[in-house]
Each structure stands twice: as structure tokens, then as C-alpha cells.
Amino acid sequence: DAKTTQPPSMDCAEGRAANLPCNHSTISGNEYVYWYRQIHSQGPQYIIHGLKNNETNEMASLIITEDRKSSTLILPHATLRDTAVYYCIVRPRGGSNYKLTFGKGTLLTVNP
Amino acid sequence: KAGVTQTPRYLIKTRGQQVTLSCSPISGHRSVSWYQQTPGQGLQFLFEYFSETQRNKGNFPGRFSGRQFSNSRSEMNVSTLELGDSALYLCASSFEARGTDTQYFGPGTRLTVL
């Protein structure tokens, strides 16, 4: 699986947009970018995923660069409840690799 | 739809004992994966089951085992517990767990080994 690089921590003011970057320069053409988050001691929560087009859902937007070497997760109006560790994961579209490989993620702290 | 459920939520055992954790996937999901999360090693893949068969296995000793039932519910077992087995054990379900299938996680079982 392609390796991802994320900053260890970021701060964001409540109500502002949180932009979380992820570098995946070795991503291959058949690999998706997935984002999960984990609030302290809870199970990881799925946020969004994409292949090459930008994606948006009720939780967030995912912007993938044209060369697919990096992406940004955007939480448009961060709240205190968005404080969590955010994981960017690259995963093959098919094949026999069924696991998610988690890195250390980014600890996002939303401040009042 | 109800989410992934795991029981028990908390468990305390002593070294040498064995433990069985249970996971009920989202209705209709046929794949169940198990992960271990510790402060030192982070989230690590244990194994994945689909249609009662183990398809993928992580790099864990044979003391860690699992099974899946015909209703897709899964159990994992850890025998001869060690202090290092203290962790949050997470279960995730998906329809088939191929690359396009999103895995949804349960709340986890917090195991403490004394």
C-alpha cells in the first residue's frame, strides 16, 4: 500500500474551516484515498473517500490534487466535537488486500 | 441501520487466562475485520473473515484466533494472555471488504490484562 504522511498535530478555531493535508506521493492509479477519524478511545469513524475527483458529503470535503500525490480533508465549520485524530489511508481498489493500514494520523484540536 | 456492536465493552483479565470478544456486523455486511490498538503500536490489523473463512491475517502470534458464524457475527479469542495484550480491540464490518467497500468500526472492547 502507498505510504501517507500527515502532520502530527494541528489547531483550528471553532467555526473556522479545518484543512487537514495528507501526502501520498507513491499512490498508484487504482488506489483510493480514505479518511477516518477517531475521537478519544472510540472506534474510528469513516468520513469520506475518493479516487481522483473531489468529493463532498455531509461531514466533509475531500480535495485530491490532479497528480493524486496529495489530498486535503476540509471540515467547513469545525466544532469542539471535531477534536480527534484524523487518519488518511490509501487503499487498493481491488485485489486481495482487505486491511486498512493506519499511520499515526493528525491530532486536530478545535479551540473555542 | 444499527451500527457495528461489540461486547463486552470493557474486560479485565489476568495473565495466563483466555478471553473471547464478540462482534456483530452491520446487517447485510459479510466481512468482519479485527484490529488491535495500543499506544505504542497504533492500530494494527489482526485478521479478516468473509463467509466464515479467514481471508487475511496480520502479523500476530497464534494465540490470537477468530471465527465467523453463518450469520456473519464474529468472535476473536486470545489465549494465554500477556500484559502486552492490553489494548482496544476493534471490529469493522463491510459488505465484502474489497478496496471499494467502506469498513465501519464498532466502539471497541477495552481489554486490560493484570
Interface residues (C-beta under 8 A of the other chain):
Chain A: N30 E31 Y32 Y34 Y36 S41 Q42 G43 P44 Q45 Y46 H49 Y87 R91 P92 R93 G94 G95 S96 N97 Y98 K99 L100 T101 F102 G103 K104
Chain B: V4 S31 S33 Y35 G42 L43 Q44 F45 E48 F50 R55 N56 G58 L88 L90 A92 A97 R98 G99 T100 T102 Q103 Y104 F105 G106 P107 G108 R110
